[in-house]
Amino acid sequence: LQQILSPNADDAGVWIHQNAWFHLANFDKGTTTEYQFKAKGNGLYVFNLKGDLKVDNQLLNTRDGFGIWDTDTVQITAETDTEFLLMEVPMAM
């Protein structure tokens, strides 16, 4: 996972004034990772750009999106070669 946006000026990627993190990933078929949420109360939006991806038990095909909240981690598995974007954002103002 390549971090491309965060609320910390010292982190890699673009710095923003919001408690949010964006990651871009290119996974080969069979690659699995566990994503750990960075902040309590945040949700995660997964946008699958290419390929087939399983997030926990939900299968996402090309251009599918999926929202997750009220958890601390998610399991991500590439069912095919895939490219996807993770957007962790606050769920409340």
N, C-alpha and C positions, 0 to 999 in steps of 0.2 A: 504494500500500500504506500503510495507516494502522497504525502501531505502537500496540499496546494494552497490551503487557506487556514488561518487560525487567529485567535484573539491575542496571541503572544508575539510581540515585535521581534523577539529573538529566535522564533521558530522558522523553519523553512517555509517558503511560499509567501503568499500575500497576507498582510496583517489587516484585520478589520476590528471595528469597535462593537463586537457582539460575541457572545459566548458560543461560538460555532467553529466547527472544523470540517473541512472538505478533504477527501482523499480520492485519488484516481488510481485505478488498478488495472493491470493486464495480467490475467492468470492463464496458465496452460491448463488443459484438461486434467482434472484430478487434484489440482492445487486446493488446499483447504487452509483456512485461517480462522481465528476467533477474534472478532472485533470487540474491544473493551471500550465502553462509553467513557468519554473524558470528563463529563460533568453530570452530576445527579440532576434529574428532572429534564434532561434532554431527550429528544427523540432522534431517530435515524431514518432518513429517506434514502433508499437505494434506487438508482436509475441504471438499468442494464443497457449499455450502449450496443453491445454485440455479443452474440453467443447465448448459451444457456447457463444459468446460475441458480444455485439453491441457497436460500437464506433461511436458516433454521430448516423448517420443512416445507417452505414455499418455493416452488419452481418459478423462475422468471425467465422469459424468452427475450429476444432482442426488442428493445424499446419499452419493456415493461418497467413499471415503478412499484415500489412497495414501502410502506411506512411502518415503523416499529417504535414502540415506546413502553414504558413501565418495565424495563429490564436493564441489566447492567452489561450483558454481553450478547453477541449473536454469532452463530457459526456460519461461515460462508464457504461454499464449495463450488468450484468450476465444473460443470457437467460437460462442457466443451471448452475450447479456447474462448476466452471471454474478456471483455473490457467493460468496466463499470465505474460509477461514481457514487461515493458515500457522502452524505451531507448530514452531519450531526448538528442539530439546532435546538434552541430552547423551545419547550412546549408551552410555556406561559410567559406572559409579559411581565 
